[in-house]
């Protein structure tokens, strides 16, 4: 093994908002400034709005189109009044407030690496999801994953955007001192790609990649494990036949242009940015390798969750709420505008929009429509955690025997996420494990060690 180096009360379609709003400028058509409005709401008013919004959504269940039409027709305030006459709204609000309790800490620091995988964490800031739950959150742009890990371990961040394998590695003491970290929610599924330099347009068969230099964002990343899986399935040993280098995502396109890399399996928007700058093309989306795979996660230390349960609960709810909002295709253009500015992704809006909508130029002269390019689902399946651990074992990162299921269940908080989803009016999965296939090969989460040993190319 070697590597070198409920609905938002401030959104334009909210059940209880005054009208359609311009989030890019932070002003609605009535002239309201969202940030100012959020600051004037006290904690109880924020919770009241969240409860009312969740009830409205539950009435319409999955019929989003009719809900929006109905709310526009009669208005949110009128419908809330009707609901209050037939539904014990005050009792529900009181119960929710009792369950939440006062926030131990309102001012939080949450780190993010500027990639579209962090969409829910980023958009929750300009679009009011944090303030909705009484939180004042500074979202802090972070240069790369080693920095994000160290800031998290040193408690300089209250919570952070981390790659989904990282909390598993950190909890096991792999690559750092051991400290118990959790994944309350997955940030995104899919959303990555293999991008090659334009000079390799005639080398689409991985068997032709011997000697290639590839970038991945971190050792403990789904990118590293999927790249290794992909080339190994084509007969290449990722430690002998290619070079894999850790490259911070914002530096990937520059290294491709300088021909320091032949390609990278990296996060967006940098795959699309390589196409935008005409230095690379998208070889394939990782959705084509494993549709629904996890990438990034919302993570915090177990100490933070246990010492500040009410603050943790509010942050957890804000992230789950934002993630569900991001999961709807009709919200993606609005979100692209919200997260593209310099303080967040610092990318051209068309680049981010192509990623989030799934309608994009591939750099080979084609316009592709694939709404599954990236999606957002907060549920941290235990089976996802088990698969990640099998790849750590396969490639020699994890050299000791472990109880795969126990570790996955300790770190990936599927049951807790299900409770929050249910509370906010979303339908969680009924189980915490599910089967899936990677490049056509079924993963049996009941026999992880057998899965590791089934591969001809492996380190373990």
Residue pairs with C-beta under 8 A, 6 or more apart in sequence:
1 239
1 395
1 396
1 397
1 459
2 239
2 244
3 216
3 219
3 224
3 244
3 245
3 246
4 243
4 244
4 245
4 246
5 245
5 246
6 50
6 51
6 53
6 54
6 57
6 321
6 424
6 425
7 13
7 14
7 15
7 16
7 53
7 54
7 56
7 57
7 321
7 325
8 14
8 53
8 127
8 128
8 129
8 132
8 321
8 322
8 325
9 16
9 17
9 46
9 49
9 50
9 53
9 128
9 132
10 17
10 21
10 23
10 34
10 37
10 38
10 127
10 128
10 131
10 132
11 17
11 21
11 23
11 127
11 128
11 325
11 331
12 19
12 20
12 21
12 22
12 23
12 28
12 334
13 20
13 68
13 71
13 331
14 53
14 76
15 52
15 53
15 56
15 57
15 67
15 71
15 76
15 79
15 80
16 49
16 52
16 53
16 56
16 76
16 77
16 80
17 28
17 76
18 28
18 30
18 32
18 76
19 28
19 29
19 30
20 28
20 29
21 27
21 28
21 29
21 32
21 34
22 28
22 29
23 34
23 126
23 127
23 334
23 337
23 338
24 337
24 338
26 33
26 34
26 35
26 126
27 33
27 34
28 34
34 128
35 128
35 131
38 46
38 128
38 131
38 132
39 131
41 49
41 131
43 102
43 103
43 134
44 97
46 131
46 132
46 133
46 134
47 93
47 96
47 97
47 100
47 133
47 134
48 93
49 132
50 96
50 132
50 133
50 317
50 424
51 89
51 92
51 93
51 96
52 80
52 83
52 89
54 423
54 424
54 425
55 83
55 87
55 89
55 92
55 425
56 67
56 71
56 76
56 79
56 80
56 83
57 67
57 425
58 425
59 67
59 83
60 66
60 67
60 70
64 328
70 79
71 79
80 89
83 89
84 90
96 423
100 310
100 313
100 314
101 309
101 310
102 310
103 134
103 135
103 310
103 311
103 314
104 307
104 308
104 309
104 310
104 311
105 158
105 308
105 311
106 134
106 135
106 136
106 311
107 136
107 137
107 138
108 135
108 136
108 137
108 138
108 158
108 159
108 311
108 315
109 137
109 138
109 140
109 156
109 157
109 158
110 121
110 137
110 138
110 139
110 140
110 157
110 158
110 159
110 160
110 161
110 315
111 139
111 140
111 142
111 148
111 151
111 152
111 157
111 159
111 160
111 161
112 118
112 121
112 122
112 139
112 140
112 141
112 142
112 160
112 161
113 141
113 142
113 143
113 144
113 145
113 148
113 161
113 217
113 249
114 141
114 249
114 250
114 344
114 345
114 346
115 249
115 267
115 268
115 269
115 270
115 296
115 345
116 188
116 191
116 267
116 268
116 269
116 339
116 345
116 352
116 355
116 356
116 374
117 161
117 187
117 188
117 191
117 267
117 268
117 295
117 296
117 374
118 161
118 187
118 296
119 187
119 188
119 326
119 335
119 339
119 356
119 376
120 185
120 187
120 188
120 298
120 319
120 322
120 323
120 325
120 326
120 376
120 378
121 139
121 161
121 187
121 298
121 319
121 322
122 139
122 338
122 339
122 344
122 345
123 129
123 322
123 325
123 326
123 335
123 338
123 339
124 130
124 137
124 139
124 318
124 319
124 321
124 322
125 137
125 139
125 344
126 338
126 339
126 344
127 322
127 325
127 335
127 338
129 318
129 319
129 321
129 322
129 325
130 136
130 137
130 315
130 318
132 318
132 321
133 314
133 315
133 317
133 318
133 321
134 314
135 311
135 314
135 315
135 318
137 315
137 318
139 344
140 157
141 343
141 344
142 148
142 151
142 160
142 161
143 248
143 250
144 217
144 218
144 248
144 249
145 162
145 163
145 166
145 217
145 218
145 220
145 221
145 248
146 218
148 157
148 160
148 161
148 162
148 166
149 162
149 166
149 170
149 175
149 176
150 176
151 157
151 160
152 159
152 160
152 162
152 170
152 181
152 299
152 300
152 301
153 170
153 176
153 177
153 179
155 301
158 300
158 304
158 315
159 298
159 299
159 300
159 304
159 315
160 299
160 300
161 187
161 296
161 297
161 298
161 299
162 181
162 296
162 297
162 299
163 217
163 218
163 220
163 221
163 222
163 223
163 295
163 296
163 297
164 183
164 186
164 222
164 294
164 295
164 296
164 297
164 380
164 384
164 385
164 388
165 220
165 221
165 222
165 225
165 388
165 392
166 181
166 218
166 220
166 221
166 297
166 299
167 181
167 182
167 183
167 297
167 299
167 411
168 174
168 220
168 385
168 388
168 389
168 392
168 407
168 408
168 411
169 175
169 176
169 220
169 392
169 397
170 176
170 178
170 179
170 181
171 178
171 179
171 180
171 181
171 407
171 410
171 411
172 178
172 398
172 402
172 407
174 220
174 392
174 397
174 398
175 219
175 220
175 397
179 301
180 301
180 302
180 303
180 410
181 299
181 300
181 301
181 302
181 411
182 299
182 300
182 301
182 302
182 305
182 410
182 411
182 412
182 413
183 297
183 298
183 299
183 380
183 385
183 411
183 412
183 413
184 298
184 299
184 300
184 305
184 316
184 319
184 380
184 413
184 416
184 417
184 420
185 297
185 298
185 316
185 319
185 320
185 323
185 378
185 379
185 380
185 417
186 294
186 295
186 296
186 297
186 298
186 323
186 377
186 378
186 379
186 380
186 384
187 295
187 296
187 297
187 298
187 323
187 376
187 378
188 294
188 295
188 296
188 374
188 375
188 376
189 292
189 293
189 294
189 295
189 374
189 375
189 376
189 377
190 285
190 286
190 287
190 291
190 292
190 293
190 295
190 372
190 373
190 374
190 375
191 267
191 268
191 286
191 287
191 295
191 355
191 373
191 374
191 375
192 222
192 223
192 226
192 265
192 266
192 267
192 268
192 271
192 285
192 286
192 295
193 265
193 266
193 268
193 271
193 282
193 283
193 284
193 285
193 286
194 227
194 230
194 263
194 264
194 265
194 282
194 283
194 284
194 286
195 252
195 256
195 263
195 264
195 265
195 266
195 270
195 271
195 274
195 275
195 280
195 281
195 282
195 283
195 363
196 203
196 262
196 263
196 280
196 281
196 283
197 256
197 259
197 261
197 262
197 263
197 279
197 280
198 278
198 279
198 280
198 281
198 363
199 259
200 212
200 262
200 263
201 281
201 364
203 209
204 283
205 234
206 230
206 231
206 234
206 236
207 234
207 235
207 236
209 231
209 236
209 241
209 242
209 262
210 236
210 241
210 242
211 241
211 242
211 243
212 242
212 243
212 262
212 263
213 242
213 243
213 245
213 260
213 261
213 262
214 227
214 242
214 243
214 244
214 245
214 261
214 262
214 263
214 264
214 265
215 244
215 245
215 246
215 247
215 252
215 255
215 256
215 261
215 263
215 264
215 265
215 266
216 223
216 224
216 227
216 244
216 245
216 246
216 247
216 264
216 265
216 266
217 223
217 246
217 247
217 248
217 249
217 252
217 266
217 267
218 224
218 246
219 246
219 397
220 392
220 397
222 286
222 293
222 294
222 295
222 388
223 265
223 266
223 267
223 295
224 244
224 265
225 388
225 391
225 392
225 395
226 265
226 286
226 289
226 290
226 293
227 238
227 244
227 265
228 238
228 244
228 391
228 395
229 289
229 391
229 438
229 439
230 265
230 289
230 439
231 238
231 241
231 242
232 238
232 455
232 457
232 458
233 439
235 457
236 242
237 457
238 244
238 395
238 457
239 395
239 459
245 261
247 255
247 261
247 264
247 266
249 266
249 267
249 270
250 270
252 261
252 264
252 266
252 270
252 274
253 270
253 273
253 274
253 277
253 279
253 280
255 261
255 264
256 263
256 264
256 274
256 279
256 280
257 277
257 279
263 280
263 283
264 270
265 286
267 295
267 296
268 355
268 373
268 374
269 345
269 347
269 351
269 352
269 355
271 280
271 282
271 355
272 282
272 351
272 354
272 355
272 360
273 347
273 351
274 280
274 281
274 363
275 281
275 282
275 360
275 361
275 362
275 363
276 348
276 350
276 351
278 363
280 363
281 362
281 363
281 364
282 360
282 362
282 363
282 364
285 370
285 373
286 293
287 293
287 370
287 372
287 373
289 438
289 439
290 436
290 437
290 438
290 439
291 372
292 375
292 377
292 436
293 384
293 438
294 380
294 381
294 384
294 388
297 380
298 319
298 378
300 312
300 315
304 312
305 312
313 420
316 416
316 420
317 420
317 423
317 424
319 378
320 378
320 417
320 420
320 421
320 424
320 426
321 424
323 376
323 377
323 378
324 376
324 378
324 421
324 424
324 426
325 331
325 335
326 332
326 335
326 376
327 375
327 376
327 377
329 357
329 371
332 353
332 356
332 357
333 353
333 356
333 357
335 356
336 349
336 352
336 353
336 355
336 356
336 357
337 349
338 344
339 345
339 352
340 346
340 347
340 348
340 349
340 351
340 352
345 352
354 360
354 361
355 373
355 374
356 374
357 371
358 368
358 369
358 370
358 371
358 372
358 373
358 374
359 367
359 368
359 369
360 367
360 368
360 370
360 373
361 367
361 368
362 368
378 417
378 421
379 414
379 417
379 418
379 421
379 428
379 429
380 412
380 413
380 414
380 417
381 412
381 414
381 429
381 432
381 433
381 434
382 405
382 408
382 409
382 412
382 414
382 432
382 433
382 445
383 408
383 432
383 433
383 434
383 435
383 436
383 443
383 445
384 408
384 412
385 407
385 408
385 409
385 411
385 412
386 404
386 405
386 408
386 433
386 445
386 448
387 436
387 438
387 443
387 445
387 448
389 398
389 402
389 404
389 407
389 408
389 448
390 404
390 448
390 451
390 452
392 398
393 402
393 448
393 449
393 452
393 460
394 452
394 455
394 458
394 459
394 460
395 458
395 459
395 460
396 459
396 460
399 460
404 448
404 449
405 445
405 448
409 432
414 432
415 432
417 428
418 428
418 429
418 432
419 428
421 427
421 428
422 428
433 445
435 442
435 443
435 444
435 445
436 442
436 443
437 443
443 451
444 450
444 451
452 458
452 460
453 460
